[in-house]
Amino acid sequence: MPHRVAVLALDGLLPFELGIPARIFGRSLDPAPGNKGGKLYEVVTCSVRPPGPVRTDSDYAILVEHGPEALATADTVVIPASYGLGPVFEEGRLTEELAAALALIRPGTRMVSICTGSYVLAAAGYLDGRPATTHWSSADHFQRLFPQVRVDPDVLFIDDGDVLTSAGVAAGIDLCLHLVRRDHGSAVANEIARRTVVPPHRDGGQAQYIHRPVPEPQFATTTAARAWALGRLDRPILLRDMARQESMSVRTFTRRFREEVGVSPGQWLTQQRVERARHLLESSDLSIDQVARDAGFGTATSLRQHLQAALGVPPTVYRRTFRRASADTP
């Protein structure tokens, strides 16, 4: 049976965020030969009230066909942002209606928030003592309202196992793609990213807000250096060599790179090598030692350390988990 995702539509919802789970999960298809093209997720949208209209933050309402009982059947519950949270946002307190709906959720259900949907998770106690994020502009208010939550305002999303939170708007896409990748491997996630015309992967630790995401026209960019590095991930890459591709000093290159990408060159290289290793583990029969060399980590020990840090599992476990998902994917 497909994994069932229930998206909770609250009054004052933002239509863009509401549509993200349906777009990402609803278009994720099984690549396995015996069930090729079958849906991996079933997405239903529900309200805290019986079926009917739910107000948005725009000049229209949406008609929701499921009531709160859909939450009781969910494997994952997603709570998108809303500008109508009332006492949840102002006092950190659930309304009786919302509390009754959330009480229907089965223990062990995966809980996910997009943007300020994190307020609902925090008010319900799901984030007590746990790391979480929200939209950067609400982070200070969120921390004051919920001091028991370990708020990180600088990341795109946080995966804490059975509870995941994301920053604003497009970070919800990153988080949903991350969940598809976690559930079914990067081949499935990359395919839905291509269909959605979005980057297949932005690391959760990437900065939410880059002050100058697009360089000024008179400035050179670091695009050529990144392309050069991606073509030689299996070899040693020094910072001065990347800077030389752009005819910049190391200091200028490092500053410009962070302005454009949001992370340091070293962090970016590690992310790209982890992605390369994941692809090889899913799609090839190379030994762990060979995967480590081809991804640029050099040794199996280094690969294990980096994969464990990034994904929480060693290479052999990752390969065993996701081999089925990518077995029939070119």
C-alpha positions as a Markdown table, in Angstrom:
| # | Residue | x | y | z |
|---|---|---|---|---|
| 1 | Met | 0.0 | 0.0 | 0.0 |
| 2 | Pro | 1.3 | 3.5 | -0.7 |
| 3 | His | 2.5 | 5.6 | 2.2 |
| 4 | Arg | -0.4 | 7.8 | 3.3 |
| 5 | Val | 0.3 | 11.5 | 3.7 |
| 6 | Ala | -2.3 | 13.7 | 5.4 |
| 7 | Val | -1.9 | 17.4 | 4.8 |
| 8 | Leu | -3.7 | 19.5 | 7.4 |
| 9 | Ala | -5.3 | 22.6 | 5.9 |
| 10 | Leu | -5.9 | 25.4 | 8.6 |
| 11 | Asp | -7.7 | 28.7 | 8.1 |
| 12 | Gly | -5.4 | 31.4 | 6.8 |
| 13 | Leu | -3.3 | 28.8 | 5.0 |
| 14 | Leu | -0.8 | 29.8 | 2.3 |
| 15 | Pro | -1.8 | 28.0 | -1.0 |
| 16 | Phe | 1.7 | 27.6 | -2.2 |
| 17 | Glu | 2.8 | 25.7 | 0.9 |
| 18 | Leu | -0.4 | 23.6 | 0.9 |
| 19 | Gly | 0.3 | 22.4 | -2.6 |
| 20 | Ile | 3.9 | 21.3 | -2.0 |
| 21 | Pro | 3.2 | 17.8 | -0.5 |
| 22 | Ala | 0.7 | 16.9 | -3.2 |
| 23 | Arg | 3.2 | 18.0 | -5.9 |
| 24 | Ile | 6.3 | 16.2 | -4.5 |
| 25 | Phe | 4.8 | 13.1 | -2.8 |
| 26 | Gly | 1.9 | 12.8 | -5.2 |
| 27 | Arg | 4.2 | 12.6 | -8.3 |
| 28 | Ser | 6.7 | 10.2 | -6.8 |
| 29 | Leu | 6.5 | 6.9 | -8.7 |
| 30 | Asp | 7.8 | 3.4 | -8.0 |
| 31 | Pro | 10.7 | 2.5 | -10.3 |
| 32 | Ala | 10.7 | -1.2 | -9.3 |
| 33 | Pro | 10.1 | -3.6 | -12.2 |
| 34 | Gly | 7.1 | -5.3 | -10.6 |
| 35 | Asn | 5.3 | -2.1 | -9.8 |
| 36 | Lys | 6.9 | 0.4 | -12.2 |
| 37 | Gly | 4.9 | 3.7 | -12.3 |
| 38 | Gly | 2.8 | 2.9 | -9.2 |
| 39 | Lys | 2.3 | 5.7 | -6.7 |
| 40 | Leu | 4.6 | 5.6 | -3.7 |
| 41 | Tyr | 2.4 | 7.9 | -1.7 |
| 42 | Glu | -1.3 | 8.6 | -1.3 |
| 43 | Val | -1.8 | 12.3 | -0.4 |
| 44 | Val | -5.1 | 13.5 | 1.2 |
| 45 | Thr | -5.9 | 17.0 | 2.4 |
| 46 | Cys | -8.0 | 17.4 | 5.5 |
| 47 | Ser | -9.4 | 20.0 | 7.8 |
| 48 | Val | -10.0 | 20.2 | 11.5 |
| 49 | Arg | -13.7 | 20.5 | 10.7 |
| 50 | Pro | -16.1 | 18.3 | 8.6 |
| 51 | Pro | -15.5 | 18.6 | 4.8 |
| 52 | Gly | -16.1 | 22.1 | 3.5 |
| 53 | Pro | -14.3 | 25.4 | 2.7 |
| 54 | Val | -11.1 | 26.5 | 4.4 |
| 55 | Arg | -10.0 | 30.2 | 4.2 |
| 56 | Thr | -6.6 | 31.0 | 2.6 |
| 57 | Asp | -4.5 | 34.1 | 3.0 |
| 58 | Ser | -5.6 | 35.1 | -0.5 |
| 59 | Asp | -9.0 | 36.2 | -1.9 |
| 60 | Tyr | -10.4 | 32.7 | -2.2 |
| 61 | Ala | -11.1 | 29.6 | -0.2 |
| 62 | Ile | -10.5 | 26.0 | -1.0 |
| 63 | Leu | -12.9 | 23.1 | -0.7 |
| 64 | Val | -11.5 | 20.3 | 1.5 |
| 65 | Glu | -13.1 | 17.0 | 1.1 |
| 66 | His | -11.8 | 15.3 | 4.2 |
| 67 | Gly | -12.4 | 16.0 | 7.9 |
| 68 | Pro | -10.0 | 15.4 | 10.8 |
| 69 | Glu | -10.6 | 11.6 | 10.8 |
| 70 | Ala | -8.1 | 11.4 | 7.9 |
| 71 | Leu | -5.4 | 12.2 | 10.4 |
| 72 | Ala | -6.1 | 8.8 | 12.1 |
| 73 | Thr | -5.1 | 6.9 | 9.0 |
| 74 | Ala | -1.9 | 8.8 | 8.1 |
| 75 | Asp | 1.6 | 7.5 | 8.1 |
| 76 | Thr | 2.9 | 11.1 | 7.8 |
| 77 | Val | 1.1 | 14.3 | 8.7 |
| 78 | Val | 2.2 | 17.6 | 7.1 |
| 79 | Ile | 1.2 | 20.9 | 8.6 |
| 80 | Pro | 1.8 | 23.8 | 6.1 |
| 81 | Ala | 2.1 | 27.5 | 7.1 |
| 82 | Ser | -1.0 | 29.5 | 8.1 |
| 83 | Tyr | -1.7 | 33.1 | 9.0 |
| 84 | Gly | -4.8 | 32.2 | 11.0 |
| 85 | Leu | -3.3 | 30.3 | 13.9 |
| 86 | Gly | -4.6 | 32.7 | 16.5 |
| 87 | Pro | -3.8 | 31.5 | 20.0 |
| 88 | Val | -1.2 | 29.0 | 18.6 |
| 89 | Phe | 0.9 | 31.9 | 17.3 |
| 90 | Glu | 0.0 | 34.4 | 20.0 |
| 91 | Glu | 0.1 | 32.3 | 23.1 |
| 92 | Gly | 1.6 | 29.0 | 22.1 |
| 93 | Arg | -1.7 | 27.3 | 22.9 |
| 94 | Leu | -3.8 | 24.9 | 20.7 |
| 95 | Thr | -7.5 | 25.7 | 20.2 |
| 96 | Glu | -9.9 | 23.0 | 21.4 |
| 97 | Glu | -10.8 | 22.2 | 17.7 |
| 98 | Leu | -7.1 | 21.8 | 16.7 |
| 99 | Ala | -6.2 | 19.8 | 19.8 |
| 100 | Ala | -9.1 | 17.4 | 19.2 |
| 101 | Ala | -8.0 | 16.9 | 15.6 |
| 102 | Leu | -4.3 | 16.3 | 16.5 |
| 103 | Ala | -5.4 | 13.8 | 19.2 |
| 104 | Leu | -6.6 | 11.5 | 16.4 |
| 105 | Ile | -3.0 | 11.0 | 15.1 |
| 106 | Arg | -1.6 | 7.6 | 15.9 |
| 107 | Pro | 1.6 | 7.2 | 18.0 |
| 108 | Gly | 4.6 | 6.8 | 15.8 |
| 109 | Thr | 3.2 | 8.9 | 12.9 |
| 110 | Arg | 5.8 | 11.0 | 11.2 |
| 111 | Met | 5.2 | 14.7 | 11.8 |
| 112 | Val | 6.3 | 17.4 | 9.4 |
| 113 | Ser | 5.9 | 21.2 | 9.3 |
| 114 | Ile | 6.4 | 23.7 | 6.5 |
| 115 | Cys | 7.4 | 27.2 | 7.5 |
| 116 | Thr | 5.2 | 28.5 | 10.5 |
| 117 | Gly | 3.4 | 25.1 | 10.7 |
| 118 | Ser | 6.1 | 24.5 | 13.3 |
| 119 | Tyr | 4.1 | 26.6 | 15.7 |
| 120 | Val | 1.4 | 23.9 | 15.7 |
| 121 | Leu | 4.0 | 21.1 | 16.3 |
| 122 | Ala | 5.5 | 23.1 | 19.2 |
| 123 | Ala | 2.2 | 24.0 | 20.8 |
| 124 | Ala | 1.2 | 20.3 | 20.6 |
| 125 | Gly | 4.4 | 19.3 | 22.4 |
| 126 | Tyr | 6.0 | 17.4 | 19.5 |
| 127 | Leu | 9.1 | 19.7 | 19.6 |
| 128 | Asp | 9.8 | 19.7 | 23.3 |
| 129 | Gly | 13.6 | 19.3 | 23.9 |
| 130 | Arg | 14.2 | 18.8 | 20.2 |
| 131 | Pro | 15.9 | 20.8 | 17.4 |
| 132 | Ala | 13.6 | 22.6 | 15.0 |
| 133 | Thr | 13.5 | 25.5 | 12.5 |
| 134 | Thr | 11.0 | 27.8 | 11.1 |
| 135 | His | 10.9 | 30.8 | 8.8 |
| 136 | Trp | 13.9 | 33.0 | 9.7 |
| 137 | Ser | 11.7 | 36.1 | 10.3 |
| 138 | Ser | 9.7 | 34.2 | 12.9 |
| 139 | Ala | 12.6 | 32.5 | 14.7 |
| 140 | Asp | 13.0 | 34.9 | 17.5 |
| 141 | His | 9.3 | 35.0 | 18.3 |
| 142 | Phe | 9.1 | 31.2 | 18.0 |
| 143 | Gln | 12.0 | 30.8 | 20.5 |
| 144 | Arg | 10.4 | 33.2 | 23.0 |
| 145 | Leu | 7.1 | 31.5 | 22.8 |
| 146 | Phe | 8.5 | 28.0 | 23.0 |
| 147 | Pro | 11.8 | 28.1 | 25.1 |
| 148 | Gln | 11.8 | 24.3 | 25.4 |
| 149 | Val | 12.5 | 24.0 | 21.7 |
| 150 | Arg | 16.1 | 24.1 | 20.4 |
| 151 | Val | 15.5 | 26.6 | 17.5 |
| 152 | Asp | 18.1 | 26.8 | 14.7 |
| 153 | Pro | 17.1 | 29.8 | 12.5 |
| 154 | Asp | 19.8 | 29.4 | 9.9 |
| 155 | Val | 19.0 | 26.1 | 8.2 |
| 156 | Leu | 16.6 | 25.0 | 5.5 |
| 157 | Phe | 15.2 | 22.1 | 7.4 |
| 158 | Ile | 15.9 | 19.8 | 10.3 |
| 159 | Asp | 15.3 | 16.0 | 10.2 |
| 160 | Asp | 15.0 | 14.7 | 13.8 |
| 161 | Gly | 13.8 | 11.3 | 12.8 |
| 162 | Asp | 10.0 | 11.1 | 13.3 |
| 163 | Val | 9.6 | 14.9 | 13.5 |
| 164 | Leu | 10.9 | 17.2 | 10.7 |
| 165 | Thr | 10.6 | 21.0 | 10.4 |
| 166 | Ser | 11.4 | 23.3 | 7.5 |
| 167 | Ala | 12.0 | 27.0 | 6.9 |
| 168 | Gly | 9.8 | 29.2 | 4.7 |
| 169 | Val | 8.2 | 28.6 | 1.4 |
| 170 | Ala | 10.7 | 26.8 | -1.0 |
| 171 | Ala | 12.4 | 25.1 | 1.9 |
| 172 | Gly | 9.2 | 23.0 | 2.1 |
| 173 | Ile | 10.1 | 21.6 | -1.3 |
| 174 | Asp | 13.6 | 20.8 | -0.1 |
| 175 | Leu | 12.2 | 18.9 | 3.0 |
| 176 | Cys | 9.6 | 16.9 | 1.0 |
| 177 | Leu | 12.3 | 15.9 | -1.6 |
| 178 | His | 14.5 | 15.0 | 1.4 |
| 179 | Leu | 11.8 | 12.7 | 2.7 |
| 180 | Val | 11.4 | 11.0 | -0.7 |
| 181 | Arg | 15.1 | 10.5 | -0.9 |
| 182 | Arg | 15.1 | 9.1 | 2.7 |
| 183 | Asp | 12.2 | 6.8 | 1.9 |
| 184 | His | 13.1 | 5.6 | -1.6 |
| 185 | Gly | 16.6 | 6.8 | -2.5 |
| 186 | Ser | 18.0 | 9.7 | -4.6 |
| 187 | Ala | 17.0 | 8.2 | -8.0 |
| 188 | Val | 13.3 | 8.6 | -7.2 |
| 189 | Ala | 13.9 | 12.1 | -5.6 |
| 190 | Asn | 15.9 | 13.3 | -8.5 |
| 191 | Glu | 13.3 | 12.2 | -11.0 |
| 192 | Ile | 10.5 | 14.1 | -9.2 |
| 193 | Ala | 12.8 | 17.1 | -8.9 |
| 194 | Arg | 13.4 | 17.1 | -12.6 |
| 195 | Arg | 9.6 | 16.9 | -13.2 |
| 196 | Thr | 9.1 | 19.8 | -10.8 |
| 197 | Val | 12.0 | 21.8 | -12.4 |
| 198 | Val | 13.7 | 22.4 | -9.0 |
| 199 | Pro | 17.2 | 21.6 | -7.8 |
| 200 | Pro | 17.3 | 17.9 | -6.8 |
| 201 | His | 19.1 | 18.5 | -3.5 |
| 202 | Arg | 19.8 | 21.4 | -1.2 |
| 203 | Asp | 21.4 | 20.3 | 2.0 |
| 204 | Gly | 19.3 | 20.9 | 5.2 |
| 205 | Gly | 22.2 | 22.8 | 6.8 |
| 206 | Gln | 22.4 | 25.3 | 4.0 |
| 207 | Ala | 21.7 | 28.9 | 5.1 |
| 208 | Gln | 18.1 | 30.0 | 4.8 |
| 209 | Tyr | 18.9 | 33.6 | 3.9 |
| 210 | Ile | 21.8 | 34.6 | 1.7 |
| 211 | His | 22.1 | 38.4 | 1.7 |
| 212 | Arg | 23.3 | 38.5 | -1.9 |
| 213 | Pro | 22.1 | 35.2 | -3.5 |
| 214 | Val | 22.7 | 36.6 | -7.0 |
| 215 | Pro | 26.1 | 38.5 | -7.5 |
| 216 | Glu | 26.1 | 42.0 | -8.7 |
| 217 | Pro | 26.5 | 42.2 | -12.5 |
| 218 | Gln | 30.0 | 43.7 | -12.2 |
| 219 | Phe | 31.2 | 40.8 | -10.1 |
| 220 | Ala | 32.6 | 37.5 | -11.4 |
| 221 | Thr | 30.9 | 34.4 | -10.3 |
| 222 | Thr | 32.2 | 31.0 | -9.0 |
| 223 | Thr | 30.2 | 29.0 | -11.6 |
| 224 | Ala | 33.2 | 27.8 | -13.6 |
| 225 | Ala | 35.0 | 26.7 | -10.5 |
| 226 | Arg | 32.1 | 24.6 | -9.4 |
| 227 | Ala | 31.7 | 23.0 | -12.8 |
| 228 | Trp | 35.5 | 22.3 | -12.8 |
| 229 | Ala | 35.3 | 20.7 | -9.4 |
| 230 | Leu | 32.3 | 18.5 | -10.2 |
| 231 | Gly | 34.2 | 17.0 | -13.1 |
| 232 | Arg | 37.0 | 15.9 | -10.8 |
| 233 | Leu | 35.4 | 14.9 | -7.5 |
| 234 | Asp | 37.5 | 11.7 | -7.5 |
| 235 | Arg | 40.7 | 13.7 | -7.3 |
| 236 | Pro | 42.2 | 16.0 | -4.6 |
| 237 | Ile | 40.8 | 19.5 | -5.0 |
| 238 | Leu | 42.5 | 22.4 | -3.3 |
| 239 | Leu | 40.9 | 25.7 | -2.5 |
| 240 | Arg | 43.6 | 27.6 | -4.4 |
| 241 | Asp | 43.0 | 25.5 | -7.5 |
| 242 | Met | 39.3 | 26.4 | -7.4 |
| 243 | Ala | 40.2 | 30.1 | -7.0 |
| 244 | Arg | 42.6 | 29.8 | -9.9 |
| 245 | Gln | 39.7 | 28.8 | -12.2 |
| 246 | Glu | 38.1 | 32.2 | -11.6 |
| 247 | Ser | 41.4 | 34.1 | -11.5 |
| 248 | Met | 40.7 | 35.2 | -7.9 |
| 249 | Ser | 42.7 | 35.2 | -4.7 |
| 250 | Val | 41.7 | 32.5 | -2.2 |
| 251 | Arg | 40.3 | 35.1 | 0.1 |
| 252 | Thr | 38.1 | 36.8 | -2.6 |
| 253 | Phe | 37.0 | 33.4 | -4.0 |
| 254 | Thr | 36.0 | 32.1 | -0.5 |
| 255 | Arg | 34.0 | 35.2 | 0.2 |
| 256 | Arg | 32.3 | 35.2 | -3.2 |
| 257 | Phe | 31.6 | 31.5 | -3.1 |
| 258 | Arg | 29.8 | 31.8 | 0.3 |
| 259 | Glu | 27.8 | 34.8 | -1.0 |
| 260 | Glu | 26.6 | 32.8 | -4.0 |
| 261 | Val | 26.1 | 29.3 | -2.6 |
| 262 | Gly | 25.5 | 29.9 | 1.1 |
| 263 | Val | 28.2 | 27.5 | 2.4 |
| 264 | Ser | 32.0 | 27.4 | 2.3 |
| 265 | Pro | 33.8 | 25.7 | -0.6 |
| 266 | Gly | 34.9 | 22.9 | 1.7 |
| 267 | Gln | 31.3 | 22.3 | 2.9 |
| 268 | Trp | 30.0 | 22.3 | -0.7 |
| 269 | Leu | 32.7 | 19.8 | -1.9 |
| 270 | Thr | 31.7 | 17.5 | 0.9 |
| 271 | Gln | 28.1 | 17.7 | 0.0 |
| 272 | Gln | 28.8 | 17.0 | -3.6 |
| 273 | Arg | 31.0 | 14.0 | -2.7 |
| 274 | Val | 28.3 | 12.6 | -0.4 |
| 275 | Glu | 25.8 | 12.9 | -3.3 |
| 276 | Arg | 28.2 | 11.2 | -5.6 |
| 277 | Ala | 28.7 | 8.4 | -3.2 |
| 278 | Arg | 24.9 | 8.0 | -2.7 |
| 279 | His | 24.4 | 7.7 | -6.4 |
| 280 | Leu | 27.1 | 5.0 | -6.7 |
| 281 | Leu | 25.9 | 3.0 | -3.8 |
| 282 | Glu | 22.3 | 3.0 | -5.2 |
| 283 | Ser | 23.1 | 2.4 | -8.9 |
| 284 | Ser | 26.4 | 0.3 | -9.0 |
| 285 | Asp | 28.0 | -2.8 | -7.7 |
| 286 | Leu | 31.3 | -1.1 | -6.9 |
| 287 | Ser | 32.9 | -2.1 | -3.7 |
| 288 | Ile | 32.8 | 0.4 | -0.8 |
| 289 | Asp | 36.5 | 1.1 | -1.3 |
| 290 | Gln | 35.9 | 1.9 | -5.0 |
| 291 | Val | 32.9 | 4.1 | -4.2 |
| 292 | Ala | 35.1 | 6.0 | -1.6 |
| 293 | Arg | 37.8 | 6.6 | -4.3 |
| 294 | Asp | 35.4 | 7.6 | -7.0 |
| 295 | Ala | 33.5 | 10.0 | -4.7 |
| 296 | Gly | 36.8 | 11.6 | -3.6 |
| 297 | Phe | 36.8 | 10.4 | 0.0 |
| 298 | Gly | 39.9 | 8.3 | -0.6 |
| 299 | Thr | 39.3 | 5.5 | 1.9 |
| 300 | Ala | 36.3 | 3.5 | 3.0 |
| 301 | Thr | 36.8 | 4.8 | 6.6 |
| 302 | Ser | 36.5 | 8.4 | 5.4 |
| 303 | Leu | 33.4 | 7.5 | 3.4 |
| 304 | Arg | 31.8 | 5.9 | 6.4 |
| 305 | Gln | 32.5 | 8.9 | 8.6 |
| 306 | His | 31.0 | 11.4 | 6.1 |
| 307 | Leu | 28.0 | 9.3 | 5.2 |
| 308 | Gln | 27.3 | 8.6 | 8.9 |
| 309 | Ala | 27.5 | 12.3 | 9.6 |
| 310 | Ala | 25.3 | 13.3 | 6.7 |
| 311 | Leu | 22.7 | 10.5 | 6.7 |
| 312 | Gly | 23.1 | 8.7 | 10.0 |
| 313 | Val | 23.9 | 5.3 | 8.4 |
| 314 | Pro | 27.0 | 3.6 | 7.1 |
| 315 | Pro | 27.5 | 2.9 | 3.3 |
| 316 | Thr | 26.5 | -0.8 | 3.5 |
| 317 | Val | 23.2 | -0.1 | 5.3 |
| 318 | Tyr | 22.5 | 2.7 | 2.8 |
| 319 | Arg | 23.1 | 0.5 | -0.2 |
| 320 | Arg | 21.0 | -2.3 | 1.2 |
| 321 | Thr | 18.1 | 0.0 | 2.1 |
| 322 | Phe | 17.9 | 1.8 | -1.3 |
| 323 | Arg | 19.1 | -0.8 | -3.8 |
| 324 | Arg | 15.5 | -1.9 | -4.6 |
| 325 | Ala | 14.3 | 1.7 | -5.2 |
| 326 | Ser | 17.0 | 2.4 | -7.8 |
| 327 | Ala | 17.5 | -1.1 | -9.3 |
| 328 | Asp | 15.5 | -0.2 | -12.5 |
| 329 | Thr | 16.4 | 3.4 | -12.7 |
| 330 | Pro | 19.0 | 4.4 | -15.4 |
